Amino acid sequence: MSLMPPTTRTRLALTATALLAALMLTAAAAQSVTVLTHDSFAVSREVIEAFTAETGITVQFVAGGDAGTTLNRAILTRERPVADVLFGVDEGMLPRALEYDLFAPYRSPELDAVDPAYQRGSFGDFVTPIDVGFVTFNLDREWFEADGRPLPSSLEDLASPEYAGLTVVMDPATSSPGLAMMLGTIGVFGEHDAFEYWAALRDNGLEVRSGWTDAYYTAFSRYGGDRPIVLSYASSPAAEVLFSDDPDAPVAPTLNLRCSGCSVRQIETAGVLRGARNPEEAQAFIDFMLSPTFQADVPLQMFVYPVREGVPLPNVFEAFAEVPGPDEIAPLPADLSAERLEAWLDQWTEVVLRGRDPSSTR
């Protein structure tokens, strides 16, 4: 028989209940992971459910907008991260992310299964390659056939009077494909001539949108816009076929601009944010993103390529998604750093959006 007064027993019972609830909440929090992504990230529900079934870890996704906007959000909240994992930082954005010391070091044991071509030394142990795409210009086949104008065949063609007012790109300050193409032109033409080229595009009626979705689904002529040339990906024609009214069509409704230096390889990565509440769960999710299960889901969810070796591609990719040849891929600038990146972004803004002469921005 207890000798404690009833009120004491009640208080102890309530305290024990509260403690148990707190422990349960702590355990639940420890078995979750939050992933900050750009708006183009996608994964099948079944794939995430497989991860949770395997590990007991639930996954929450936070969409941060376009890739550049998402990185800015991670930088602004770095003292109190809003997520455990940041996905979508590519080679062009990485110098800025590293400048702000966003990532805690982590080397996934699954990295050994990644194609060596995508294991860049600049990644170190801070970020892990997850997928790869090839930024290039897409052409609206039907528009050009109806117009009778020949298809452009070089980057220089886009700045010629014959193609005036036909091209739309994304702002490199907010969009990862926009940034990739800006860096690619610097790699192809050199720093000074690249901005002369952008000035020529501007004077030829170039349109700029903040992100890929706006450019592709609003400005592109395939979706009611007036621009039959849009900056997108070499795999976009496969998506057009898959989601068209005629998935058995012999040709895609769009095609890629194929020429020397016309494409930029873009490796997207994931990293554990420094100060993450659930770092071990974050590491487990990054490992899972390199698993055959996740990698096989990448092509038809995000229409880019897996980085893990030996992952089979869907038939529509085999038929309609093109991998540019080595001579078609523009090299990134050798001296890519956070400081130079900021300078180039400022220069692009002054030249393209504010109409300044490139020589006055050097």
Number of C-alpha atoms within 10 A of each C-alpha: 3 6 6 9 8 10 9 10 13 12 11 12 12 12 12 12 12 12 12 12 12 12 12 12 12 11 11 13 14 16 17 21 24 21 22 26 25 24 18 16 16 15 15 12 8 11 17 20 15 14 19 16 11 9 15 14 21 19 17 13 15 15 14 19 18 22 29 25 19 24 26 16 16 24 18 12 13 19 12 13 20 19 25 26 27 28 24 27 27 26 22 26 22 22 20 20 19 15 12 13 14 24 22 15 14 17 16 16 9 15 18 13 14 20 14 12 7 19 16 13 7 11 18 12 14 22 28 29 28 27 26 20 24 24 28 28 25 24 27 21 18 14 18 15 11 8 8 9 11 10 16 18 14 14 19 11 14 23 23 14 12 13 20 16 20 21 27 25 27 26 25 25 22 21 23 28 29 24 24 25 29 23 25 25 25 22 19 18 15 13 15 12 14 20 25 16 19 19 22 18 25 21 16 19 17 22 20 19 19 18 24 25 16 14 23 25 13 16 24 24 19 22 13 11 13 16 24 25 31 25 23 27 24 27 26 26 26 28 22 19 23 18 9 13 9 11 15 11 11 10 14 22 18 22 23 27 22 21 17 17 23 24 32 27 26 22 24 24 21 26 27 28 28 20 17 22 19 19 19 16 24 27 20 15 27 26 18 20 25 25 18 16 16 20 23 21 22 23 24 19 14 17 24 22 24 27 26 25 13 12 15 14 17 14 10 19 23 12 14 22 26 18 18 22 12 11 12 18 23 23 18 20 18 8 8 15 17 18 11 13 20 13 14 21 17 13 20 24 16 17 22 22 15 11 13 15 15 20 10 9 14 11
